[in-house]
Amino acid sequence: MPEDIINLIQESVIQGRIYKDDEGMDEGMVGQPGVTELVESALASGLSIQSIITKGLSGGMNIVGQKFEAGEYFIPDMLASAQAVGAAMEILEPYLAGSGVNAKGKIIVATVKDDLHDIGKNIVSILLRGAGYTVKDLGNNIDTQAIVDAVREEKPQFLGLSALLTSTMARMADVIQMLEQNGLRDQVKIIVGGAPVSEEFAKSIGADGYGADGFQALAVVEALTSGTEN
């Protein structure tokens, strides 16, 4: 039954299971279809992309969020679920254009020039994909011009910049300045984050938002998305 597949997709998200060989939060789940196999089955059964995303994937993540807030789940558990949703979205992305269902938005993320740290950025990418955004991760130690070029070519709604060093976080200001010089600043919302970054610093360089961690970054993007939709 179609509804059964949706429920199983939701449960796989809650369990953080991508493939059938993955263990879940509960015991005895190895060998049962994971979210990727279930999404493929849902597509083969003719289920709508919208149902798969809203009822299965987003529905599962909503429950995961509730468990996290209740102290039943911890950060690794929530990340596992977000990774499962991200894997499912990769399967669904080729179908989105013809389905009438759009991703929430596109975001480019990058760690700025001369900074090789990317764990925080990677977590943000996983959470954003899990929430239904299309994410292009440029990597770390990315030249300012390369970031500006990516914004010009990809036309994202959001740009996320990360830095872990006080010596490199000034590069964020360089990116914003170069976007302004190229007439691109008003076309993208900019969120910054990283250990040395603060709300005050974000405001001082003209960023649109600041995320102290991956979850706050996601919340900021969601708030900005709502704001741009109004």
N, C-alpha and C positions, 0 to 999 in steps of 0.2 A: 504494500500500500504506500502511496506517495507520502502520506503523513508520517508513516513509520520511518521512512528514510530521513525525513527532516528531523524527527526526534533523535535518530541515531547520530546525525551530523551534530546536533546540539550537544549530545552527550559526549561525543568525541572531543569537541572543543572544551567542554568542562573538564574532561580527563586529560587534555593536553596531548592527545594521540594523533600523530600525523599519518603513520603507516600501521598496517595490521600487526607488525612485529614489535610495535612499541608497547611498553608497559604504561599503565594509566595510574591515576591517583589511587584507584581501587585495585585489588588483586584479581587475577584470573581473566584479564582482558587481552593478553597476548594471543594473537591468532584471529581476533575479531577485526573486522574492517576498521581502518582508521579514517580520518576525515578526508584524505585524498581519494581513497577507494570509494567512499560513500558519495562524494561529490561527483565522481565519474559515473556512478550508478544513477544518481539523481538526474544528471544530464541525459544519460541514455534512456531514462524513463520518461523524459519529456517534461520534467518539472521546470517551472520558470526560474530564471536567474534571480528574480526578485525574491521568490520564496526561499531559495537556497541561502541567499545573503541575509535577508531580514529575519526570517524565522529560525534558520539553522545556525548560521555563523554569528550574527549579531545577537540573536537570542541567547546563544551559549555564552558569549562574552558578557552579556548583561548579568547573567547568573554568576559568572566568575567574579565580576566586579563586586557583586553583593557579598560573595564569600570573602573577598579580600577586605572589604570594609568591616565585615563581621569578625575578622581575625581568624577565619577558618583556612584561608589561603595566604601564602606569603609571596614575596616578589618572584622567586623561581617558579612557583606554580602559575602565577599570572602570566609570566613570560612564556611558559610552555604552551599555555592556551593561545596566547597571541601568535606564537610561531605556527601553531596549527591553523589558525585563521589565515595567516599570511601565506601558507602553503596552498590552502584552498583558493585564495584569491588569485594566485598565480595561474591556477588551472582555469579560473573563470574569466580572467582579463580578456582573452581573445574573443569571448562571447559577449562582452559588455556592450561593444559598439553597436551591435545589431539587435540588442535586446531592449533598448530604450531605458536601461538602467545605467546610471553613471556612477563612477567612483565619487567619493565625497569631494575629492580634489587631488591635485598633484603637488607634491612637495619634493624639493631637492634638498639633500642634506650633505654637509661637508665639514671636515675638520680643516681649519685654516692653515695657511702656509707656515712651514717650519714646526708644525705640531704633529707628532706621530701617534697621538693617543686617539683611540676610536671606540673604546668599550661603551662609553655613555652614548655616543652617536648611534652605535649599533643597536642599543636597547631602544632608543627613540624610534629608529627605523622599524624595528619589529612591532612595537606598540602601534605605530601609525598604520602599518600594513594590516595589523590585526583589527584596527578600527575602520578599515575600508578605504584608506587613502592609497593612491599610487605614489610610490616612493622611488626616487632615483638617488642612490647613494654614490657620490663622487669619490668617496674614500677619505684618506687623511693626507696632510701636507699638500693641500691643493692650492695652487697659485691663484691669486686674486683675479687675474684676467680670465682664468679657466672657469671660475665660478660665475663671473659676469657673462661669459660666452654661453654657459649652460642655461642661465636664466633667459638670455635672448633666444636661444634655439628651442628650449623646451617649453617656455611660457608657463611656468608653474604658478599656482596661486600662492605658494609659500616657499620660503627659503630658510632652512635651519642651519645655523652656524655653531660649531663647537670649538672650544679651546680648553686645554687643561693647564696651560702655563700663563703666568702673568706677562711673560715676555712675548707671547703670541696673541693674546686676546685683543691687542690693538689692531690686529689684522682685520678684525670684524668691522672696525670703523673704516678701514681701507676699502673693504668690499662695498659698504654702503655708499661711500664717497664716489667710488667708480661707477656704481649703478646710477647715481645721480648724474654724473658726468655724461653717461651714455643714454640718458633719458629713460631709464628702466625702473627707477626707484618706485614710482607710483603704481607699477604694474604687479608688484609682489609684496606680500606681507613677510616680514623678517622676524624670526624668533632666534634668540641666542641663548647659549647655556654652556656649562662647564664649571669646574671647581672654583676658579678665581672670579667668575662672572657674577654680577649681582643685578638686582632690579635697578639700582641707581645707575650702574654702568650702562645697562641696556638703554635706559632713557637718555643718557648723556650722548650716546652715539646715534640716536634716532631709530633704534629698533622698535618693532611693533609689539614685541612680547619677550618674556624671559621665563625659562623653565629651569627650576633648581634641580629637577631630576626628570627621568623619562615620563613619569606619570603626570607631572605638572606641565611638561612640554605638550603632551597630548591634550590636556585640558585647555591650554592656551590656544592651540590650533582649533580645537572644537569651538571654543568661544569666538575666535576670529571668523570661523566658518559661518557660525550663526549670525555674526554681525554683518558679514558680506552678503548674506542671503536676505537680510531685512530690507 
